[in-house]
Amino acid sequence: MSSRPTIKEVSKIAGVSFKTVSRVLNNEKHVSEETRRRVEEVVARLNFRPSHAARTLAGRRSFQVALLYDNPSPYYVYHVQSGAQQRCTELGYRLLLQPIDSQSPDLITNVMALIDEAHLDGLILSPPVTEAAALLEALDRRGLPYVRIAPGVRKEDGMSATMDDVAAASELTRHLIDLGHRSIAFISGPESHVSSGDRLKGYRSELEAHGIAFDPDLVVAGDYSFQSGCDAARALLARSPRPTAIFAGNDDMAAGALATAHESDIAVPEALSIAGFDDSDLAKAVWPPLTTIRQPVRELAYAAAELMLSGNAPEQRITLEHKLMVRSTTGPAPK
């Protein structure tokens, strides 16, 4: 046997045609589970790695997809990349990571150039690229497969992996209300992210459900960055009376609010409760550790790649659950 096993050797040991092996490697349908299992066992035993060049010539595919992202949070981006990369690797695809300006007037031109130059088989879109309606229409006209992570527009169209931001923000707001807080401020994300509006909606609806009047002066806009959290918290804590709790629309902004509280000698959570959203690595790195909503970012990206590439997904849209992570930055409202 040669130092590098070939597809013919895999087919001989598995007792199937090399075309069947190719179908298994390409995750195509119409292969029985028993045959698929037998081929995969042989592939694993021989440590067989198909040649991308050979696969491309055989199927006129590049076995390359791209992940488009435009997000100021490095923690969010890392987990999106990690989840998508894992599933692409498992399915024998290369993942190209492409930062992009979703507000650029050249967005469509740039994406179409990327598709042509890399001969992409598909795209994974993360927010806020998922909200670029003109790009979605251009991709539809082109006929290129794409899947969206947490889409904010056309939610019922195409393939997507998402979670319920409204329900998650509502649950976190309820946690603060249950602790006795009535003056709860909110730091929102950028308007270009539909998730920002959804989280504000969940916050507002939960206040109203408990008979707490919504105060627009307690809502300050951020941009999902650490610095914007610092700036927003500084403005909120200068109010008199100041709020007893701050709910930031992501962990980066919550960490900024926490840093500002420390600088102002405001004890957290004794004098001020702070909560975030995402449960990124940052939430556990700051002190005290952040109470936050665990958004399954990595799992969403993994599911998105699964939807587009596996050919075995039972549905077009997957919704994953969030989880409230209560840590040390939230406590009873000060008396």
C-alpha positions as CSV (number, residue, x, y, z in Angstrom):
1,M,0.0,0.0,0.0
2,S,1.3,3.5,-0.8
3,S,2.3,5.9,1.9
4,R,-0.8,7.9,1.2
5,P,-4.0,5.8,0.8
6,T,-6.1,6.4,-2.3
7,I,-9.9,6.4,-2.7
8,K,-9.6,3.1,-4.7
9,E,-7.9,1.5,-1.7
10,V,-10.7,2.8,0.6
11,S,-13.4,1.4,-1.8
12,K,-11.6,-2.0,-2.0
13,I,-11.4,-2.5,1.8
14,A,-15.0,-1.2,2.3
15,G,-16.3,-3.4,-0.4
16,V,-18.0,-0.6,-2.4
17,S,-17.4,1.3,-5.6
18,F,-15.1,4.4,-5.5
19,K,-18.2,6.4,-6.6
20,T,-19.9,5.3,-3.4
21,V,-16.9,6.4,-1.3
22,S,-17.0,9.7,-3.1
23,R,-20.7,10.1,-2.2
24,V,-19.9,9.5,1.4
25,L,-17.0,11.9,1.5
26,N,-19.2,14.6,-0.1
27,N,-22.0,13.9,2.3
28,E,-24.4,13.2,-0.5
29,K,-27.8,11.6,0.0
30,H,-28.9,8.1,-1.3
31,V,-26.2,6.2,0.7
32,S,-27.5,3.7,3.2
33,E,-26.5,4.3,6.9
34,E,-24.7,0.9,7.0
35,T,-22.7,1.7,3.9
36,R,-21.9,5.2,5.1
37,R,-20.7,3.8,8.5
38,R,-18.5,1.1,6.8
39,V,-16.8,3.6,4.5
40,E,-16.3,6.1,7.4
41,E,-14.7,3.4,9.5
42,V,-12.2,2.6,6.7
43,V,-11.5,6.2,6.1
44,A,-10.7,6.7,9.8
45,R,-8.6,3.5,10.0
46,L,-6.5,4.5,6.9
47,N,-6.4,8.2,7.9
48,F,-7.5,8.9,4.4
49,R,-7.6,12.6,3.3
50,P,-9.2,13.3,-0.1
51,S,-7.4,15.6,-2.5
52,H,-9.2,18.9,-2.8
53,A,-7.9,19.2,-6.4
54,A,-9.2,15.8,-7.3
55,R,-12.6,16.5,-5.7
56,T,-12.9,19.8,-7.5
57,L,-12.1,18.3,-10.9
58,A,-14.5,15.4,-10.3
59,G,-17.5,17.4,-9.1
60,R,-16.8,21.0,-10.4
61,R,-16.8,22.2,-6.8
62,S,-14.1,24.0,-4.9
63,F,-15.1,22.6,-1.5
64,Q,-14.5,26.1,-0.1
65,V,-17.1,28.2,1.7
66,A,-16.6,31.7,3.2
67,L,-17.8,33.1,6.5
68,L,-18.6,36.8,6.3
69,Y,-18.6,38.8,9.5
70,D,-18.8,42.4,10.6
71,N,-18.8,42.7,14.4
72,P,-16.7,44.8,16.8
73,S,-16.7,42.0,19.5
74,P,-13.6,39.8,19.1
75,Y,-15.1,37.2,21.4
76,Y,-18.3,36.9,19.3
77,V,-16.3,36.6,16.1
78,Y,-13.9,34.0,17.6
79,H,-16.7,31.7,18.6
80,V,-18.5,32.1,15.2
81,Q,-15.3,31.2,13.4
82,S,-14.6,28.3,15.7
83,G,-18.0,26.7,15.4
84,A,-18.2,27.1,11.6
85,Q,-14.6,25.9,11.2
86,Q,-15.1,22.7,13.1
87,R,-18.1,21.6,11.1
88,C,-16.5,22.5,7.8
89,T,-13.4,20.6,8.6
90,E,-15.5,17.5,9.6
91,L,-17.3,17.7,6.3
92,G,-14.1,18.1,4.2
93,Y,-14.5,21.8,3.4
94,R,-12.1,24.7,3.7
95,L,-13.5,27.8,5.5
96,L,-12.4,31.2,4.3
97,L,-12.7,33.9,6.9
98,Q,-13.7,37.3,5.4
99,P,-14.2,40.5,7.4
100,I,-16.5,42.8,5.6
101,D,-18.2,46.2,6.0
102,S,-21.8,45.5,5.9
103,Q,-22.7,49.2,5.4
104,S,-20.3,49.7,2.5
105,P,-21.9,50.8,-0.8
106,D,-19.5,48.3,-2.5
107,L,-20.7,45.4,-0.3
108,I,-22.4,43.4,-3.2
109,T,-19.5,44.1,-5.6
110,N,-16.9,42.9,-3.0
111,V,-18.9,39.8,-2.1
112,M,-19.4,38.8,-5.7
113,A,-15.7,39.3,-6.4
114,L,-14.9,37.0,-3.5
115,I,-17.3,34.3,-4.8
116,D,-15.7,34.4,-8.3
117,E,-12.1,34.6,-7.2
118,A,-12.4,31.8,-4.6
119,H,-14.9,29.7,-6.6
120,L,-17.0,29.4,-3.5
121,D,-19.6,26.7,-3.0
122,G,-21.5,28.7,-0.5
123,L,-21.5,31.5,2.1
124,I,-22.2,31.6,5.9
125,L,-23.5,35.0,6.9
126,S,-23.2,36.3,10.5
127,P,-25.0,39.4,11.8
128,P,-25.2,42.2,10.7
129,V,-24.4,40.9,7.2
130,T,-27.6,38.9,7.6
131,E,-29.5,42.1,7.6
132,A,-28.1,43.3,4.2
133,A,-31.3,42.8,2.2
134,A,-29.8,43.9,-1.1
135,L,-27.0,41.4,-0.7
136,L,-29.5,38.6,0.0
137,E,-31.4,39.5,-3.1
138,A,-28.2,39.5,-5.2
139,L,-27.2,36.0,-3.8
140,D,-30.7,34.7,-4.6
141,R,-30.3,35.9,-8.2
142,R,-26.9,34.3,-8.4
143,G,-28.3,31.0,-7.0
144,L,-25.4,30.5,-4.6
145,P,-26.3,28.6,-1.4
146,Y,-26.0,30.6,1.8
147,V,-27.1,30.2,5.4
148,R,-27.6,32.9,8.0
149,I,-26.8,33.0,11.6
150,A,-29.4,34.9,13.7
151,P,-31.1,36.6,10.7
152,G,-32.9,39.9,11.4
153,V,-34.8,40.2,8.1
154,R,-36.7,37.7,6.0
155,K,-36.5,35.3,9.0
156,E,-38.7,32.7,7.3
157,D,-36.7,32.6,4.1
158,G,-33.9,30.1,3.4
159,M,-31.6,28.4,5.8
160,S,-30.8,29.9,9.2
161,A,-29.6,29.1,12.7
162,T,-30.9,31.4,15.4
163,M,-32.1,32.0,19.0
164,D,-34.9,34.2,20.5
165,D,-33.2,37.4,21.5
166,V,-36.5,39.0,22.7
167,A,-37.2,36.1,25.1
168,A,-33.6,36.1,26.3
169,A,-33.6,39.8,27.1
170,S,-37.0,39.5,28.8
171,E,-35.7,36.7,31.1
172,L,-32.6,38.7,32.1
173,T,-34.7,41.8,32.8
174,R,-37.1,39.7,34.9
175,H,-34.1,38.5,36.9
176,L,-33.2,42.1,37.8
177,I,-36.8,42.9,38.6
178,D,-37.0,39.8,40.9
179,L,-34.0,41.2,42.8
180,G,-36.1,44.3,43.5
181,H,-34.7,46.7,40.9
182,R,-37.1,49.2,39.5
183,S,-34.7,51.7,37.9
184,I,-33.0,49.5,35.3
185,A,-31.0,51.2,32.5
186,F,-30.2,49.6,29.1
187,I,-27.2,50.1,26.9
188,S,-28.3,49.2,23.4
189,G,-26.2,48.0,20.4
190,P,-25.9,49.6,17.0
191,E,-29.1,50.0,14.9
192,S,-27.5,48.0,12.1
193,H,-27.9,44.9,14.2
194,V,-31.5,43.7,14.5
195,S,-30.5,41.8,17.6
196,S,-30.0,45.2,19.3
197,G,-33.6,46.2,18.7
198,D,-34.8,42.7,19.7
199,R,-33.0,42.9,23.1
200,L,-34.4,46.4,23.7
201,K,-37.8,45.0,22.9
202,G,-37.4,42.2,25.4
203,Y,-36.2,44.6,28.1
204,R,-39.0,47.0,27.5
205,S,-41.8,44.4,27.3
206,E,-40.7,42.9,30.7
207,L,-40.7,46.3,32.4
208,E,-44.2,46.9,31.2
209,A,-45.3,43.4,32.2
210,H,-44.4,44.3,35.8
211,G,-46.0,47.7,35.7
212,I,-42.7,49.6,35.5
213,A,-42.9,52.6,33.3
214,F,-40.4,52.6,30.4
215,D,-38.1,55.6,30.7
216,P,-36.3,56.4,27.4
217,D,-33.7,58.5,29.3
218,L,-32.5,55.2,30.8
219,V,-31.6,53.9,27.4
220,V,-28.2,54.9,25.9
221,A,-26.9,53.7,22.6
222,G,-23.6,51.8,22.3
223,D,-22.0,50.0,19.4
224,Y,-21.2,46.6,21.0
225,S,-17.7,47.7,21.9
226,F,-16.0,47.9,25.3
227,Q,-15.4,51.7,25.0
228,S,-19.1,52.4,24.1
229,G,-20.0,50.6,27.3
230,C,-17.7,52.8,29.3
231,D,-19.1,55.9,27.7
232,A,-22.8,54.9,28.2
233,A,-22.3,53.9,31.8
234,R,-20.5,57.2,32.5
235,A,-23.6,59.0,31.2
236,L,-26.0,56.8,33.2
237,L,-24.1,57.0,36.5
238,A,-24.0,60.8,36.2
239,R,-27.8,60.9,36.5
240,S,-29.5,61.8,39.8
241,P,-30.8,59.5,41.1
242,R,-28.7,57.0,39.2
243,P,-30.1,53.6,38.1
244,T,-29.7,50.7,40.4
245,A,-29.0,48.2,37.6
246,I,-27.6,48.4,34.1
247,F,-28.4,45.8,31.4
248,A,-25.9,46.0,28.5
249,G,-26.8,44.5,25.2
250,N,-23.6,42.5,25.0
251,D,-20.7,41.4,27.3
252,D,-18.2,43.9,25.9
253,M,-20.4,46.8,26.8
254,A,-21.2,45.3,30.2
255,A,-17.5,44.9,30.9
256,G,-17.1,48.6,30.0
257,A,-19.9,49.5,32.4
258,L,-18.2,47.4,35.1
259,A,-14.9,49.2,34.5
260,T,-16.6,52.6,34.8
261,A,-18.3,51.5,38.1
262,H,-14.9,50.5,39.5
263,E,-13.3,53.8,38.4
264,S,-16.2,55.6,40.2
265,D,-15.9,53.5,43.4
266,I,-19.4,52.2,43.0
267,A,-19.6,48.7,44.5
268,V,-20.9,46.0,42.3
269,P,-23.4,44.4,43.0
270,E,-24.0,46.1,46.4
271,A,-24.7,49.5,45.0
272,L,-25.1,48.7,41.3
273,S,-26.0,45.5,39.4
274,I,-24.7,45.0,35.9
275,A,-25.6,42.3,33.4
276,G,-24.5,41.5,29.8
277,F,-25.5,39.3,26.9
278,D,-23.6,36.5,25.1
279,D,-21.6,34.7,27.8
280,S,-18.4,35.3,26.0
281,D,-15.0,34.4,27.5
282,L,-14.9,38.0,28.7
283,A,-17.9,37.5,31.0
284,K,-15.8,35.1,33.1
285,A,-12.6,37.1,32.8
286,V,-13.8,40.3,34.5
287,W,-14.2,40.8,38.2
288,P,-16.7,40.2,39.5
289,P,-17.8,37.7,36.8
290,L,-20.8,38.9,34.8
291,T,-24.3,37.8,35.0
292,T,-25.3,37.3,31.4
293,I,-27.4,35.5,28.8
294,R,-25.6,32.5,27.3
295,Q,-26.1,32.8,23.6
296,P,-24.9,29.6,22.0
297,V,-22.7,31.4,19.4
298,R,-20.4,28.6,18.6
299,E,-23.3,26.1,18.3
300,L,-25.2,28.4,16.1
301,A,-22.2,28.7,13.7
302,Y,-21.7,24.9,13.8
303,A,-25.4,24.4,13.0
304,A,-25.3,26.9,10.2
305,A,-22.4,25.0,8.5
306,E,-24.3,21.7,9.1
307,L,-27.4,23.1,7.4
308,M,-25.6,24.2,4.3
309,L,-23.1,21.4,3.8
310,S,-24.2,18.1,5.3
311,G,-27.2,17.5,3.0
312,N,-28.8,15.6,5.9
313,A,-30.3,18.4,7.9
314,P,-33.9,17.6,8.7
315,E,-35.1,21.3,8.4
316,Q,-34.2,24.6,7.0
317,R,-34.2,26.6,10.2
318,I,-32.8,25.7,13.6
319,T,-33.6,27.5,16.8
320,L,-31.3,27.0,19.8
321,E,-32.0,27.8,23.4
322,H,-30.4,30.5,25.5
323,K,-29.6,30.2,29.2
324,L,-29.5,32.8,32.0
325,M,-26.1,32.7,33.7
326,V,-26.3,34.2,37.2
327,R,-23.0,35.2,38.5
328,S,-21.6,37.9,40.8
329,T,-22.5,41.3,39.2
330,T,-26.2,41.2,40.1
331,G,-27.7,41.3,43.5
332,P,-30.6,42.8,45.5
333,A,-31.5,46.4,44.8
334,P,-29.9,48.7,47.3
335,K,-32.3,50.0,50.0
